Amino acid sequence: MTAAPLIELANVAKSFDGGRSYALRDISLRIEAGGLIALVGTSGSGKTTAMKMINRLLEPDRGHVRFEGAAVESLDAPTLRRGIGYVFQGIGLFPHMTIGENIGITPQLLGWPKPDIEARVMELLDLVELPRSYAARFPDALSGGQRQRAGVARAIAARPRVMLMDEPFGALDPITRDTLGSAYRSLHDRLGITTVMVTHDVQEAVLLADRIVVMSAGRIVADDTPGALLAGHANPEVSALMAMPRRQAERIGMLLESSDRPTLRHSPHG
């Protein structure tokens, strides 16, 4: 008998205009514990709408969302959200609070003793590789990459089992983005978190995710491992999407190969 998934969307539909059009069209998705799932697709494909169903930031018009087997509509929304980490582009740190206060906000709301919160803040600064002295700084004193690290620390402060990430590294420069993506994947593995990440960057999904779910016009059109999707897919839209990182890798390989070739130098005298 197959074990129940940690998160399940069953025939979920969502419309924002009274049913004239649908952001989600009866999608079903099972997410097992411990996986890192990337939702990819063009703008308007429904990937962020699907993710927001998990922590009740959006409610389905029909269908069901289950967390640990319980229908999420039967759960208290604030309590549910405090048990699910959430990181998004721009991070949304509270500017009037220090980094330490930002990181400790959820444990404080959950009633943790102050010494436990302070110890947890220091532990998390170490975990995301920020100096402990940054606990006393305000967000505007940190770089974009440092604020994003602080945002990840805030999201995992109360030891959630699930992390939702909506274009978490999209506003960062390529080097910082790659560094933070790799750092988060290491954290995910070390802490045993289940992660659902929305990204428009297929290469990022290929490098970080265990499974890639491709969405188009509110439907799931592919759901498989990065390797299987890179190998080819019957759906031409999926095939074209997954061809991009492969073409990029091939072009880089050709450039590297050409740079290894000896360059012929001509004498100025012929």
C-alpha positions as CSV (number, residue, x, y, z in Angstrom):
1,M,0.0,0.0,0.0
2,T,1.4,3.4,-1.0
3,A,2.1,5.7,1.9
4,A,0.1,9.0,2.1
5,P,2.1,12.0,0.7
6,L,3.0,14.9,3.1
7,I,1.1,17.3,0.8
8,E,-1.6,16.5,-1.7
9,L,-3.6,18.7,-4.2
10,A,-6.5,16.7,-5.5
11,N,-8.5,18.0,-8.5
12,V,-7.9,21.6,-7.4
13,A,-9.4,24.4,-9.5
14,K,-9.1,28.2,-8.9
15,S,-10.7,31.1,-10.8
16,F,-10.2,34.8,-10.0
17,D,-13.1,36.1,-12.2
18,G,-16.1,34.1,-11.2
19,G,-15.4,31.1,-13.4
20,R,-14.9,32.9,-16.8
21,S,-11.3,31.7,-16.8
22,Y,-9.2,29.5,-14.5
23,A,-5.7,29.9,-13.0
24,L,-5.8,26.2,-12.0
25,R,-7.8,23.6,-13.9
26,D,-8.4,20.5,-11.7
27,I,-4.8,19.8,-11.0
28,S,-3.6,16.9,-8.8
29,L,-0.2,16.7,-7.2
30,R,1.4,14.5,-4.6
31,I,4.5,15.8,-2.7
32,E,6.4,13.2,-0.6
33,A,8.3,14.2,2.6
34,G,11.9,15.3,2.1
35,G,11.8,16.2,-1.6
36,L,12.6,19.4,-3.3
37,I,10.0,20.1,-6.0
38,A,10.3,22.9,-8.5
39,L,7.2,24.3,-10.2
40,V,8.2,25.8,-13.5
41,G,6.3,27.3,-16.5
42,T,5.7,30.6,-18.2
43,S,4.1,33.6,-16.5
44,G,0.5,32.9,-15.8
45,S,0.8,29.1,-15.9
46,G,-0.5,28.7,-12.4
47,K,2.6,27.7,-10.5
48,T,2.4,30.4,-7.8
49,T,-1.3,29.9,-7.4
50,A,-0.8,26.2,-6.8
51,M,1.9,26.8,-4.2
52,K,-0.2,29.3,-2.3
53,M,-2.9,26.7,-1.9
54,I,-0.6,24.7,0.4
55,N,-0.6,27.3,3.2
56,R,-4.1,28.7,2.5
57,L,-2.9,32.0,1.2
58,L,-5.4,31.1,-1.5
59,E,-8.5,28.8,-1.2
60,P,-9.6,26.4,-4.0
61,D,-12.9,26.9,-5.7
62,R,-13.2,23.1,-5.9
63,G,-11.0,20.1,-5.0
64,H,-9.0,19.5,-1.8
65,V,-5.6,20.3,-0.4
66,R,-4.3,18.0,2.3
67,F,-1.4,18.4,4.7
68,E,-0.3,15.2,6.5
69,G,-3.7,13.7,5.5
70,A,-5.8,16.5,6.9
71,A,-7.8,18.9,4.7
72,V,-6.1,22.3,5.1
73,E,-9.5,24.1,5.2
74,S,-10.2,22.3,8.5
75,L,-7.0,23.7,10.0
76,D,-6.6,27.1,11.6
77,A,-4.8,29.2,8.9
78,P,-2.4,31.2,11.1
79,T,-1.4,28.1,12.9
80,L,-0.9,26.2,9.6
81,R,1.3,29.1,8.2
82,R,3.5,29.2,11.3
83,G,4.4,25.6,10.7
84,I,5.3,26.2,7.1
85,G,8.3,28.4,6.1
86,Y,7.7,30.9,3.3
87,V,10.4,32.7,1.3
88,F,9.6,35.0,-1.6
89,Q,11.4,37.4,-4.0
90,G,12.3,40.6,-2.1
91,I,12.1,38.6,1.1
92,G,9.9,41.2,3.1
93,L,12.1,41.6,6.2
94,F,10.4,44.1,8.6
95,P,12.6,47.2,8.1
96,H,11.9,48.6,11.6
97,M,13.2,45.4,13.3
98,T,16.7,44.1,13.6
99,I,17.8,41.0,11.8
100,G,17.7,39.1,15.1
101,E,14.1,40.3,15.8
102,N,13.1,39.4,12.2
103,I,14.5,35.8,12.5
104,G,12.9,35.3,15.9
105,I,9.4,36.6,15.0
106,T,7.7,33.2,14.5
107,P,9.2,31.6,17.6
108,Q,8.0,34.7,19.6
109,L,4.5,34.3,18.2
110,L,4.6,30.7,19.2
111,G,5.5,31.7,22.8
112,W,9.0,30.4,22.9
113,P,11.0,31.6,26.0
114,K,13.3,34.6,25.2
115,P,16.5,32.7,25.9
116,D,15.5,29.9,23.5
117,I,14.7,32.5,20.8
118,E,18.1,34.2,21.3
119,A,19.9,30.9,21.1
120,R,17.9,29.9,18.0
121,V,18.8,33.2,16.3
122,M,22.5,32.7,16.8
123,E,22.2,29.1,15.6
124,L,20.5,30.2,12.5
125,L,22.9,33.0,11.7
126,D,25.6,30.3,11.8
127,L,23.6,28.0,9.6
128,V,23.0,30.6,6.9
129,E,26.6,31.8,7.2
130,L,26.0,35.3,8.5
131,P,28.1,36.8,11.3
132,R,26.4,36.7,14.7
133,S,27.0,40.4,15.0
134,Y,24.4,40.9,12.2
135,A,21.6,40.1,14.7
136,A,21.8,43.7,15.9
137,R,21.8,45.2,12.4
138,F,18.7,46.5,10.5
139,P,17.9,45.0,7.0
140,D,18.9,48.1,5.1
141,A,22.5,47.6,6.3
142,L,22.7,44.2,4.5
143,S,23.3,43.4,0.9
144,G,20.5,41.7,-1.1
145,G,22.1,38.3,-0.8
146,Q,22.6,38.8,3.0
147,R,18.9,39.8,3.4
148,Q,17.9,36.7,1.4
149,R,20.0,34.5,3.8
150,A,18.3,36.2,6.8
151,G,14.9,35.6,5.1
152,V,15.7,31.9,4.9
153,A,16.8,31.9,8.5
154,R,13.5,33.5,9.5
155,A,11.5,31.0,7.5
156,I,13.1,28.0,9.2
157,A,13.3,29.5,12.7
158,A,10.4,27.5,14.1
159,R,11.7,24.3,12.5
160,P,9.0,23.8,9.9
161,R,8.7,20.6,8.0
162,V,7.8,22.4,4.8
163,M,9.4,25.4,3.0
164,L,7.5,27.3,0.2
165,M,9.8,29.4,-2.0
166,D,8.4,31.8,-4.6
167,E,11.2,33.0,-7.0
168,P,13.4,33.3,-3.9
169,F,16.6,34.2,-5.7
170,G,15.1,35.9,-8.7
171,A,16.2,39.5,-7.8
172,L,19.8,38.6,-7.1
173,D,22.8,38.8,-9.4
174,P,23.8,35.5,-11.1
175,I,26.8,34.7,-8.8
176,T,24.9,35.4,-5.6
177,R,21.9,33.5,-7.0
178,D,24.0,30.4,-7.7
179,T,25.8,30.6,-4.4
180,L,22.5,30.9,-2.4
181,G,20.8,28.2,-4.4
182,S,23.5,25.7,-3.6
183,A,23.6,26.8,0.0
184,Y,19.8,26.3,0.3
185,R,20.0,22.9,-1.3
186,S,22.6,21.9,1.4
187,L,20.3,23.2,4.1
188,H,17.4,21.4,2.7
189,D,19.3,18.1,2.8
190,R,20.8,18.7,6.2
191,L,17.5,19.6,7.9
192,G,15.3,17.1,6.0
193,I,12.9,19.8,4.9
194,T,10.3,19.3,2.2
195,T,10.6,22.2,-0.3
196,V,8.2,23.5,-3.0
197,M,9.9,26.1,-5.1
198,V,8.4,28.2,-7.8
199,T,11.0,29.4,-10.4
200,H,10.9,30.6,-14.0
201,D,14.6,29.6,-14.3
202,V,14.6,26.1,-15.8
203,Q,18.4,25.7,-15.3
204,E,17.9,26.5,-11.5
205,A,15.2,23.9,-11.3
206,V,17.4,21.3,-13.1
207,L,20.3,21.9,-10.7
208,L,18.4,22.1,-7.4
209,A,15.3,20.0,-7.6
210,D,14.5,16.3,-7.2
211,R,11.3,16.7,-9.3
212,I,10.2,19.3,-11.8
213,V,6.5,20.0,-12.3
214,V,5.9,21.8,-15.5
215,M,2.7,23.9,-15.7
216,S,0.9,25.5,-18.6
217,A,-2.4,27.4,-18.7
218,G,-3.4,26.1,-15.2
219,R,-2.6,22.5,-15.9
220,I,0.3,20.1,-15.0
221,V,1.8,19.0,-18.3
222,A,4.8,17.1,-17.0
223,D,6.0,15.8,-13.6
224,D,9.3,13.9,-13.5
225,T,13.0,14.0,-12.5
226,P,15.3,16.6,-14.1
227,G,17.2,13.8,-15.9
228,A,14.0,12.2,-17.3
229,L,12.7,15.6,-18.6
230,L,16.0,16.6,-20.1
231,A,16.1,13.3,-22.0
232,G,13.0,14.4,-23.9
233,H,9.2,14.6,-23.6
234,A,6.2,14.0,-25.8
235,N,4.7,17.4,-25.1
236,P,6.4,20.0,-27.4
237,E,6.1,22.8,-24.9
238,V,7.8,20.7,-22.2
239,S,10.4,19.6,-24.7
240,A,11.2,23.2,-25.8
241,L,11.4,24.4,-22.1
242,M,13.8,21.6,-21.1
243,A,15.9,22.1,-24.2
244,M,17.1,25.5,-23.0
245,P,19.5,24.3,-20.2
246,R,20.8,21.6,-22.5
247,R,21.5,24.1,-25.3
248,Q,23.1,26.4,-22.8
249,A,25.4,23.6,-21.6
250,E,26.3,22.6,-25.1
251,R,27.2,26.2,-26.1
252,I,29.3,26.6,-22.9
253,G,31.0,23.3,-23.8
254,M,31.8,24.5,-27.3
255,L,33.2,27.8,-26.0
256,L,35.4,25.9,-23.5
257,E,36.6,23.6,-26.2
258,S,37.5,26.4,-28.6
259,S,39.3,28.3,-25.8
260,D,41.5,25.2,-25.3
261,R,42.6,25.2,-28.9
262,P,46.0,26.9,-29.6
263,T,45.7,30.3,-31.2
264,L,47.6,31.0,-34.4
265,R,49.6,34.1,-34.1
266,H,50.7,36.0,-37.2
267,S,54.0,37.9,-37.4
268,P,53.6,41.6,-38.2
269,H,56.1,40.9,-41.1
270,G,53.9,38.1,-42.6
